[in-house]
Amino acid sequence: MLEAMMNSPLGDDVFGEDVTVNKLQEKCALISGKEKSLFVPSGCMANQLAIKSHTNPGDEVICEAESHIFNYETAAPSVISNVQIVTVPGDNGVLDVDMIKKYVRTSEYYFPKTRLICLENTHNRAGGVIQPIGKIKEISEFAREMKLNLHLDGARIFNAYVETGITVMEYASYFDSISFCFSKGLGCPIGSILCGGEEFIDTAHKWRKILGGGMRQAGVLAGAALYALDNNIERLKEDNDKADYFAKEISKINGVKVDLETVHTNIVIFSTDKIKKKDLIERLKVKGVLISSGSYDNLRAVFHKDVSMEEVDMSLDAIRNLFKEL
């Protein structure tokens, strides 16, 4: 990947002249089946450009209650797009169309206008849960019937693909726009993409510049993304398998709670009543095991290309030994 970055032909992307960025954007448009795509520094920016380009100030956006857009993007929809988020409780991050229908506003002038629905696949806070394609289809049909825009935060969409065999193009076909990240399981140092219709991406391109996302010789970064798309997709199954193995092993530890039914991809959410979350994180860090805080009382372990199976076993030994000490 580093070699690809160093050898990428460059230009000025602000003028649309970076050869490698253009190649990446064309490739991602093909992968997603959309007319056009836009390279951006982060998944957060991709999501916020989608919201900005799909809505008008004063509109309302429907998100699942535990979604990344609502919880981890620093209230950006209200700051950047001047829209209101309404959250709908899902089942482990999965929304049901009948529940969404209850939250779509009627046309009275004193209501905000429902303009956009956002889904997340895989769902980070639910533990990498894959959105069932049947649910996606139902929501898509409803959105089109109601003339609502539909955006997919597909940060880890390739993890869903390697597990289900459903292509990114098929997932994307039910949405007006889709974003996905290069900097997670695909292993890049930076970067995400936003894909959609030509007019939509042209609008997003302008707002990318306004928000400071216009980069110059960005082909150095786009080269990494191209390498990842060519070499790092199928290996994501290894990360999913590592997570599955880890979850099954920690479920055998007395005092650890984990719902194995929600371990679909590369994230494991677990909890314990035997030690405070902050203390567990710190004590594992001393042992060389890095885990993060999940939602509420939960802990979060994420598996990626830089975590070997040997290191998974080392982590499990550290956790087992720690719980024996409690």
CORPEPE-V667368 format. One line per field, one symbol per residue. phi: phi as a letter, one per 30 degrees, with the letter a starting at -180 (. if undefined). psi: psi as a letter, one per 30 degrees, with the letter a starting at -180 (. if undefined). burial: # if it has 16 or more other C-alpha atoms within 10 Angstrom, else .. A space follows every 10 residues. Layout:
phi=???
psi=???
burial=???
This chain:
phi=.dddddcddc acddcicded dddddddddd ddicdabbdb dbdddedddd dddcbcejdb bcbddcdded cbchheeddd chccccccdc chicccddde edcddddedd cdcdbbcccb bdceddjidd dddddddddd dddddchcdb ccdcecdddd dddciddddd eddcbdabcb ccccddidda jbbbbadddd dddddddedd dicdcdddde dddddddddd bcdddeeddd dddddedddd ddddjccbcd dcdcbcbbcb bacdadeddd eddddddicc bcdcdhcdcb cbcbdccddd ddddddddde dddddd
psi=eeeeefgkkl ajfegggjee eeeeeeeeee efglellkkl eleeeeeeee eeffllkflk kklkfgleee egghgeeeee fhlkkkkkkl jhfkkkeeee effkklgkfg klkkfkkklk jljeffhgkk kkeeeeeeee eeeeeghklk kjjhehefee efeffkleee effglflkkl kfgcffglfl klkkkaleee eeeeeefeee gggjlciffe eeeeeeeeef fgeeffeeee eeeeeeeeef ffkkfkkkjf ffiebgkkkl lkffkkeeee eeeeeeggjj llkakbgllk kkkafgjlee eeeeeeeeee eefff.
burial=#..##..#.# ###....### ##.######. ########## ########## #####..### ########## .....##... ########## .######..# ...#...... .######### ########## #....##.## .##....### ########## ###...###. ########## ########.# ######...# ##.##.##.. ..######## #########. .##..##### ####.##..# ......##.. .######### ##....#..# #..#....#. #.##...### ####....#. .#..##.### ......
